[in-house]
Amino acid sequence: MVNDASPDNTKEIAGTYASRDARITLLNLEQNAGLPNARNSGIKATKGVFILPLDADDKIAPTYLEKSLQVFNESPSVKVVYTDVQCFGIRQDKVQRHDPDLKALCRQNLFQPTAMYRRSDFEKTKGYRVKIGYEDWDLWLQLIDRNEDAFRIPEPLFFFHCKEKSMIKDLQAERDKALAVRKQVLINNLPKIRKYAPDLVPAEYRSLAEKVRTALKRPFG
């Protein structure tokens, strides 16, 4: 459990739970450095074979871990397992996630942050990149090289707390900032974007050949 220098009494409450249950390790960060840093710090402090991040206000079904591990055991090549979503809070609907599709993933995030993956695969990436936003989308692009690398469990085993205000809503509300973050995710994963969604490559990162092809498609005059 990672306490990212919360200004309230999170440290005391979390400490109480940790003192009651030996399975809980509490990591108190001295300075709030944001969600990506908190996740990276928590993962570094653990020893598990599999990782499943869970934000403080979300929940998972009792069978989430069991069913995800079953997929990994039956399909060793899978790198990410995710599920459908049940919303709670200001929304009560169920969300059916998109099936694994690398081309679609290059265009938008298909999975929720709470998806399971192997530590060994995570250690081959740059982790959750800090100070960009959409850090989970960025990680999935780092992890997945084929559609077969991801697996969707068609059940709403992840419970997402929908609120009036959240970090992702704040980001989406600022269009220019959201576009800048999206561009940074694409640049971070440029080789994959070039391969599966070349039309999304920012203009300044296109090769000369791509520029020529683009120019030839334009009408003269």
C-alpha positions as CSV (number, residue, x, y, z in Angstrom):
1,M,0.0,0.0,0.0
2,V,1.5,3.3,-1.1
3,N,0.7,6.5,0.7
4,D,1.8,9.3,-1.7
5,A,2.4,11.9,1.1
6,S,-1.3,12.3,1.6
7,P,-2.1,15.5,3.6
8,D,-4.9,13.9,5.6
9,N,-4.8,11.0,8.1
10,T,-4.2,8.3,5.4
11,K,-0.9,7.3,7.0
12,E,-2.5,6.5,10.4
13,I,-5.5,4.7,8.8
14,A,-3.3,2.6,6.5
15,G,-0.9,1.9,9.3
16,T,-3.7,0.5,11.4
17,Y,-4.6,-2.0,8.6
18,A,-0.9,-2.9,8.1
19,S,-0.5,-3.6,11.8
20,R,-3.5,-6.0,11.7
21,D,-2.5,-7.9,8.6
22,A,1.0,-9.1,7.9
23,R,0.3,-9.3,4.2
24,I,0.1,-5.5,4.0
25,T,3.3,-3.5,3.6
26,L,2.8,0.3,3.9
27,L,5.1,2.5,1.9
28,N,5.0,6.2,3.0
29,L,6.5,8.5,0.4
30,E,8.0,11.7,1.8
31,Q,6.9,13.9,-1.1
32,N,3.9,13.7,-3.3
33,A,5.4,13.0,-6.8
34,G,2.2,11.9,-8.6
35,L,0.5,8.7,-9.5
36,P,3.2,7.2,-11.9
37,N,5.9,7.6,-9.3
38,A,3.7,6.0,-6.6
39,R,3.0,3.0,-8.8
40,N,6.6,2.6,-9.7
41,S,7.7,2.9,-6.1
42,G,5.1,0.3,-5.0
43,I,6.1,-2.2,-7.7
44,K,9.8,-1.7,-6.8
45,A,9.0,-2.5,-3.1
46,T,7.1,-5.7,-3.9
47,K,8.4,-9.2,-4.8
48,G,5.3,-10.7,-6.5
49,V,5.4,-12.4,-9.9
50,F,2.3,-10.5,-11.0
51,I,1.3,-6.9,-10.7
52,L,-2.2,-5.5,-10.4
53,P,-2.3,-1.7,-9.6
54,L,-5.5,-0.5,-7.8
55,D,-6.3,3.1,-7.0
56,A,-7.5,3.9,-3.5
57,D,-11.1,4.7,-4.6
58,D,-11.7,1.7,-7.0
59,K,-12.4,-1.9,-6.3
60,I,-12.1,-5.4,-7.8
61,A,-14.4,-8.4,-7.7
62,P,-13.3,-11.3,-5.4
63,T,-12.6,-13.4,-8.5
64,Y,-10.5,-10.9,-10.4
65,L,-7.2,-12.3,-9.3
66,E,-8.2,-15.9,-9.7
67,K,-9.6,-15.5,-13.2
68,S,-6.7,-13.4,-14.4
69,L,-4.1,-15.9,-13.1
70,Q,-6.0,-18.7,-14.9
71,V,-5.5,-16.8,-18.2
72,F,-1.8,-16.5,-17.6
73,N,-1.5,-20.1,-16.6
74,E,-3.3,-21.3,-19.7
75,S,-1.7,-18.8,-22.1
76,P,1.9,-18.1,-21.1
77,S,2.4,-15.7,-24.0
78,V,-0.2,-13.3,-22.7
79,K,1.3,-10.1,-21.1
80,V,-1.8,-8.1,-20.0
81,V,-5.1,-9.3,-18.7
82,Y,-8.0,-6.9,-18.3
83,T,-11.8,-7.1,-17.8
84,D,-15.0,-5.2,-18.4
85,V,-16.0,-2.5,-16.0
86,Q,-18.8,-1.8,-13.5
87,C,-19.1,1.9,-12.7
88,F,-20.3,3.1,-9.3
89,G,-20.7,6.6,-7.9
90,I,-22.3,9.2,-10.2
91,R,-22.6,6.5,-12.9
92,Q,-24.0,2.9,-12.4
93,D,-23.5,1.5,-15.9
94,K,-21.4,-1.4,-17.2
95,V,-18.7,-0.7,-19.8
96,Q,-17.7,-3.4,-22.2
97,R,-14.0,-3.0,-23.0
98,H,-12.6,-3.3,-26.6
99,D,-11.1,-6.6,-27.5
100,P,-7.3,-6.5,-27.9
101,D,-6.4,-4.5,-31.1
102,L,-3.0,-3.0,-31.3
103,K,-4.0,-0.6,-34.1
104,A,-6.9,0.7,-32.0
105,L,-4.6,0.8,-29.0
106,C,-2.3,3.2,-30.9
107,R,-5.3,5.6,-31.2
108,Q,-6.8,5.4,-27.7
109,N,-6.5,3.6,-24.4
110,L,-8.5,0.3,-24.5
111,F,-7.8,-0.9,-21.0
112,Q,-8.4,0.4,-17.5
113,P,-5.3,1.1,-15.2
114,T,-6.2,-1.9,-13.1
115,A,-5.0,-4.7,-15.4
116,M,-2.7,-7.5,-14.5
117,Y,0.8,-8.1,-16.0
118,R,4.0,-9.9,-15.1
119,R,6.7,-8.2,-13.2
120,S,9.3,-9.7,-15.6
121,D,7.5,-8.0,-18.6
122,F,7.2,-4.7,-16.6
123,E,10.9,-4.7,-15.9
124,K,11.6,-4.7,-19.7
125,T,9.8,-1.4,-20.0
126,K,10.5,2.1,-18.8
127,G,7.7,1.7,-16.2
128,Y,5.0,4.3,-15.7
129,R,6.6,7.4,-17.2
130,V,6.2,10.4,-15.0
131,K,4.9,13.9,-15.9
132,I,3.1,12.9,-19.1
133,G,-0.4,11.8,-18.1
134,Y,-2.1,8.8,-19.7
135,E,0.7,6.8,-18.0
136,D,-1.2,3.5,-18.1
137,W,-1.9,3.9,-21.9
138,D,1.8,4.5,-22.4
139,L,2.7,1.4,-20.4
140,W,0.3,-0.8,-22.5
141,L,1.9,0.4,-25.7
142,Q,5.3,-0.5,-24.2
143,L,4.2,-4.0,-23.2
144,I,2.1,-5.1,-26.1
145,D,3.6,-6.1,-29.5
146,R,0.8,-8.3,-30.9
147,N,-3.0,-8.6,-30.3
148,E,-2.3,-11.9,-28.7
149,D,-0.3,-10.2,-26.0
150,A,-3.5,-9.0,-24.3
151,F,-6.6,-10.8,-23.1
152,R,-10.0,-9.4,-22.2
153,I,-12.1,-11.2,-19.6
154,P,-15.7,-10.4,-20.7
155,E,-17.0,-9.8,-17.2
156,P,-17.2,-6.6,-15.2
157,L,-14.6,-7.6,-12.5
158,F,-13.3,-4.0,-12.1
159,F,-15.4,-1.5,-10.2
160,F,-14.5,2.1,-11.3
161,H,-15.5,5.0,-9.0
162,C,-17.0,7.7,-11.2
163,K,-16.8,11.1,-9.6
164,E,-17.7,14.7,-10.6
165,K,-14.0,15.6,-10.4
166,S,-10.9,13.5,-11.2
167,M,-7.4,13.8,-12.6
168,I,-8.4,12.4,-16.0
169,K,-11.4,14.6,-16.3
170,D,-9.3,17.7,-15.4
171,L,-6.9,16.7,-18.2
172,Q,-9.6,16.1,-20.8
173,A,-11.2,19.4,-20.0
174,E,-8.0,21.2,-21.1
175,R,-8.0,20.4,-24.8
176,D,-4.5,21.8,-25.6
177,K,-3.0,20.0,-22.6
178,A,-4.8,16.7,-23.5
179,L,-3.5,16.9,-27.1
180,A,0.1,17.6,-25.8
181,V,-0.1,14.6,-23.5
182,R,-1.5,12.4,-26.3
183,K,1.3,13.6,-28.6
184,Q,3.9,12.7,-26.0
185,V,2.5,9.2,-25.6
186,L,2.8,8.7,-29.4
187,I,6.4,10.0,-29.4
188,N,7.3,7.8,-26.5
189,N,6.2,4.8,-28.6
190,L,7.2,6.0,-32.0
191,P,8.4,2.7,-33.6
192,K,5.1,1.0,-32.7
193,I,3.1,4.0,-33.9
194,R,5.0,4.1,-37.2
195,K,4.2,0.4,-37.7
196,Y,0.5,0.2,-36.7
197,A,-0.8,3.8,-37.1
198,P,1.6,5.8,-39.3
199,D,-0.9,8.5,-39.9
200,L,-0.7,9.4,-36.2
201,V,3.0,10.1,-36.2
202,P,3.6,13.8,-35.4
203,A,4.7,15.7,-38.5
204,E,8.1,16.6,-37.1
205,Y,8.9,12.9,-36.6
206,R,8.0,11.7,-40.0
207,S,10.7,10.4,-42.3
208,L,11.5,12.1,-45.6
209,A,9.8,9.3,-47.5
210,E,6.7,9.7,-45.4
211,K,6.7,13.5,-46.1
212,V,7.0,12.8,-49.8
213,R,4.2,10.3,-49.8
214,T,2.0,12.8,-47.9
215,A,2.9,15.6,-50.3
216,L,2.0,13.5,-53.3
217,K,-1.4,12.8,-52.0
218,R,-2.2,16.5,-51.7
219,P,-3.8,18.3,-54.7
220,F,-1.4,20.7,-56.5
221,G,-1.9,24.5,-56.3
